[in-house]
Amino acid sequence: MKSIYVGNLPFDTSEEDLRGLFSAFGTVESVKLIMDRETGRPRGFGFVQMPEGDATKAIEELNGKDFGGRTLRINEAHQRPPRPQSRRW
């Protein structure tokens, strides 16, 4: 399974919109749009999980394409490095 970062999404994109976009390239295992904690509004990016071969094809085909008037930025998602723990006195 490969996780795909999908950036520069229109703010009105739904998880179903994203699932529909990626399903043209294979099986979509999961879709997650990232929401702002304080406002509850979408932040304009999300993640899609697909089998390896399907994901590679989707990344190649969709990166740089127009979606809802915005140019998508799509690449393989990488784990964020752990944040250093703050020291509280």
C-alpha positions as CSV (number, residue, x, y, z in Angstrom):
1,M,0.0,0.0,0.0
2,K,1.3,3.4,-0.9
3,S,0.2,6.7,0.6
4,I,-0.1,9.7,-1.8
5,Y,0.0,13.4,-0.8
6,V,-2.5,15.5,-2.7
7,G,-1.9,19.2,-2.4
8,N,-3.3,22.5,-3.7
9,L,-6.9,21.1,-3.6
10,P,-9.9,23.5,-4.0
11,F,-11.2,24.1,-0.5
12,D,-14.7,22.8,-1.5
13,T,-13.3,19.3,-2.4
14,S,-15.0,16.4,-0.7
15,E,-13.5,13.0,0.1
16,E,-15.9,11.6,-2.5
17,D,-14.5,14.0,-5.1
18,L,-11.0,12.9,-4.3
19,R,-12.0,9.2,-4.4
20,G,-13.6,9.7,-7.8
21,L,-10.5,11.4,-9.2
22,F,-8.2,8.6,-8.1
23,S,-10.5,5.6,-8.7
24,A,-9.8,6.1,-12.5
25,F,-6.3,4.7,-11.8
26,G,-7.3,1.7,-9.6
27,T,-8.4,0.7,-6.2
28,V,-8.7,3.5,-3.6
29,E,-8.2,2.1,-0.1
30,S,-8.8,5.3,1.8
31,V,-9.1,9.1,1.5
32,K,-8.4,11.6,4.2
33,L,-8.8,15.4,3.8
34,I,-7.0,17.4,6.4
35,M,-9.1,19.9,8.3
36,D,-8.0,23.0,10.3
37,R,-8.4,22.2,14.1
38,E,-9.6,25.6,15.0
39,T,-12.0,26.5,12.1
40,G,-13.0,23.0,11.0
41,R,-12.4,24.1,7.4
42,P,-10.4,22.0,4.9
43,R,-6.7,23.0,4.6
44,G,-6.4,22.3,0.9
45,F,-4.5,19.0,1.1
46,G,-5.1,15.4,1.9
47,F,-3.9,11.8,1.5
48,V,-5.0,8.8,-0.6
49,Q,-4.0,5.2,-0.1
50,M,-3.8,2.9,-3.1
51,P,-1.9,-0.3,-4.0
52,E,1.6,0.4,-5.2
53,G,1.2,0.0,-9.0
54,D,-2.1,2.0,-9.0
55,A,-0.6,4.7,-6.9
56,T,2.5,5.1,-9.1
57,K,0.3,5.5,-12.2
58,A,-2.0,8.0,-10.4
59,I,0.9,10.1,-9.3
60,E,2.4,10.2,-12.8
61,E,-0.9,11.1,-14.5
62,L,-2.4,13.6,-12.0
63,N,0.6,15.6,-10.8
64,G,0.3,19.1,-12.4
65,K,-3.2,18.6,-13.7
66,D,-6.0,21.1,-13.2
67,F,-8.7,20.1,-10.7
68,G,-11.4,22.6,-9.9
69,G,-9.3,25.5,-11.3
70,R,-6.2,24.6,-9.2
71,T,-3.0,22.8,-10.3
72,L,-2.6,19.7,-8.2
73,R,0.6,18.8,-6.5
74,I,0.8,15.0,-6.1
75,N,3.6,12.8,-4.8
76,E,4.4,9.9,-2.6
77,A,3.7,10.8,1.1
78,H,6.6,10.5,3.5
79,Q,6.4,10.1,7.3
80,R,6.9,13.4,9.0
81,P,10.0,13.4,11.2
82,P,9.1,13.4,14.9
83,R,8.9,16.8,16.5
84,P,11.3,17.5,19.4
85,Q,9.7,17.4,22.8
86,S,9.5,20.8,24.4
87,R,10.9,21.1,27.8
88,R,8.5,22.5,30.3
89,W,9.9,23.7,33.6
